[in-house]
Amino acid sequence: MKHFYSIIIISGLIFTSCANEQQKETYSNRSMNEGMDTTGTSRDTVSINDRKEDSTFLVQALSGGVMEIRLGELAIKMSKRKSTQQLGKMMIQEHSKSNEEIIQLLQQQEITLNDTLIKLHASKIKDFEKEKIADFDAKYIKEMQKDHRENISRFESQLSKTNNTTVKDFVNRMLPVLRNHQNHIETLVKEEM
């Protein structure tokens, strides 16, 4: 029940955002003008475009984390295998922690959040909610494998692109966690073979 309330709180803080511009980002005037002096020149090394890119990355990571938590809850409820249920518990615990940190980072950047998931993540959750229990384990593990590969790639890419030391620190802390998840998932994939 505790995790259910965490998801509701986190879900209430997420807004729709995507690199392909299908979703919007909302910035306060203060955050867009932050770092500018009265002549309009930058006082720091992080440009507005860098901030938008970092914010988009963080919002996508937050939305992905909410998806991982929701799918983890479904794994606990629908899985027949203890190892899949344990993976679901790990996703809930560790993505809840990282989402709290992402929310703090977004608040520091004064990013206004709406209350919806990125369409891709919302769609995946709906698909899994309709999944038959007999097919759940294999589909869940396959999705976790794919999702974590993509996340590791996305985080590594952001690490090389960002000039924001706070975002770099977050990515550096999260990459080992994501790699640990990936290793655990790969072990489950081998067990299925």
Secondary structure as UniProt FT lines:
FT   HELIX           2..11
FT   TURN            12..13
FT   TURN            19..20
FT   STRAND          26..27
FT   HELIX           29..33
FT   TURN            34..35
FT   TURN            38..39
FT   HELIX           48..78
FT   HELIX           82..108
FT   TURN            109..110
FT   STRAND          111..112
FT   HELIX           119..130
FT   HELIX           133..161
FT   HELIX           165..192
//
